[in-house]
Amino acid sequence: MTHPTSRLDDVVHQRARLGILALLAPAEDIDFQFLRDSLELTDGNLSRHLQVLEDVGYLQIKKGFEGKRPRTRVAITREGREAFESEMKTLRELVAGLGNGSATKRRG
């Protein structure tokens, strides 16, 4: 039997990217500044993580204007939602495994 950690997505599992997807999952789209402030990231750091997620198809970045001010909005894709849900399912399996004593069993 394969251990659940083998199903973790290296792209999603990174702390900032997991946070981005967690914020996006229940929303239609979210403003760049809200993501930056919520996750306590710099503009450059957030931009890099968004680029990684966009490159694998997990989100879309929409640039536009509100009045004369440039705005960047971010939306999760179907693939991104599926990847996030899969990651959460795997993490729940890992946590559930801790409660059944398997972490303390030793093989002889």
Backbone torsions as a table, in degrees:
resi	resn	phi	psi	omega
1	MET	NA	135.9	-178.9
2	THR	-82.0	136.7	178.6
3	HIS	-70.0	143.0	-178.0
4	PRO	-56.3	-28.9	-178.4
5	THR	-61.7	-22.5	178.4
6	SER	-69.5	-15.3	179.4
7	ARG	-95.5	-2.4	178.2
8	LEU	-69.4	137.9	-179.6
9	ASP	-88.8	115.5	-177.5
10	ASP	-58.9	-30.5	178.5
11	VAL	-70.3	-46.2	-176.5
12	VAL	-75.5	-35.8	-169.0
13	HIS	-68.3	-20.1	179.1
14	GLN	-60.8	138.2	-171.6
15	ARG	-51.1	-52.8	-176.9
16	ALA	-66.1	-41.7	-178.4
17	ARG	-69.0	-36.7	175.3
18	LEU	-63.0	-41.3	177.4
19	GLY	-63.4	-41.6	178.1
20	ILE	-59.5	-50.2	-178.8
21	LEU	-65.8	-35.3	178.3
22	ALA	-64.4	-39.1	177.7
23	LEU	-71.6	-35.9	-177.4
24	LEU	-77.7	-29.9	-172.6
25	ALA	-52.3	-45.0	-178.7
26	PRO	-88.3	1.3	-173.1
27	ALA	-113.1	158.4	173.4
28	GLU	-72.0	-49.5	172.1
29	ASP	-160.8	163.6	-176.1
30	ILE	-136.2	144.8	178.7
31	ASP	-71.5	140.0	179.4
32	PHE	-51.8	-46.4	-177.2
33	GLN	-62.9	-37.5	177.6
34	PHE	-63.8	-45.2	177.0
35	LEU	-59.6	-48.2	-178.4
36	ARG	-57.3	-49.8	-176.9
37	ASP	-69.2	-40.6	-179.0
38	SER	-64.2	-38.2	-176.7
39	LEU	-95.7	-1.7	178.7
40	GLU	54.9	51.5	178.8
41	LEU	-113.7	159.9	172.2
42	THR	-80.3	163.4	177.0
43	ASP	-55.1	-47.1	-177.2
44	GLY	-65.2	-41.4	-179.8
45	ASN	-65.7	-45.7	178.3
46	LEU	-62.4	-43.8	-180.0
47	SER	-57.6	-42.2	-179.7
48	ARG	-64.7	-43.8	179.0
49	HIS	-65.8	-39.4	176.9
50	LEU	-63.0	-39.1	179.3
51	GLN	-63.1	-42.5	178.1
52	VAL	-60.4	-46.3	-179.5
53	LEU	-67.3	-36.2	177.6
54	GLU	-68.4	-39.5	-179.2
55	ASP	-60.7	-32.2	179.0
56	VAL	-93.0	1.1	175.6
57	GLY	87.1	16.2	-177.3
58	TYR	-87.3	-14.6	176.5
59	LEU	-154.0	165.8	176.8
60	GLN	-120.6	139.2	176.9
61	ILE	-108.3	126.4	-178.6
62	LYS	-116.7	119.9	178.5
63	LYS	-105.5	138.5	-179.9
64	GLY	-164.7	-161.4	-179.2
65	PHE	-130.8	144.4	168.0
66	GLU	-115.4	103.8	-169.8
67	GLY	67.8	-123.8	178.6
68	LYS	-101.5	2.2	-177.3
69	ARG	-94.6	130.1	176.2
70	PRO	-68.8	140.7	179.2
71	ARG	-135.1	141.1	174.5
72	THR	-117.4	126.4	177.6
73	ARG	-119.0	148.2	-175.1
74	VAL	-126.2	136.0	179.5
75	ALA	-131.4	142.3	176.8
76	ILE	-79.4	144.0	176.5
77	THR	-93.2	171.9	175.8
78	ARG	-58.2	-43.5	179.4
79	GLU	-63.1	-39.3	178.2
80	GLY	-65.6	-41.2	178.1
81	ARG	-63.6	-42.7	178.6
82	GLU	-63.5	-42.2	179.5
83	ALA	-64.4	-41.8	179.1
84	PHE	-64.7	-46.3	-180.0
85	GLU	-63.3	-38.3	177.0
86	SER	-64.3	-41.6	178.5
87	GLU	-62.4	-44.1	179.8
88	MET	-64.5	-39.9	178.5
89	LYS	-62.4	-43.7	179.9
90	THR	-65.6	-42.1	178.5
91	LEU	-63.6	-38.9	176.7
92	ARG	-63.2	-39.2	177.0
93	GLU	-61.6	-42.3	179.0
94	LEU	-62.5	-45.6	-179.4
95	VAL	-65.5	-42.1	178.9
96	ALA	-62.0	-35.5	179.0
97	GLY	-65.5	-27.4	178.5
98	LEU	-68.4	-31.4	-177.1
99	GLY	-79.0	-12.8	-177.1
100	ASN	-96.8	9.2	176.7
101	GLY	83.7	-0.8	-176.9
102	SER	-64.8	-25.0	-179.5
103	ALA	-71.7	-23.6	-177.3
104	THR	-101.2	-7.1	179.2
105	LYS	-73.8	137.6	176.8
106	ARG	-117.0	145.7	177.2
107	ARG	-94.6	141.0	-176.2
108	GLY	-107.8	NA	NA
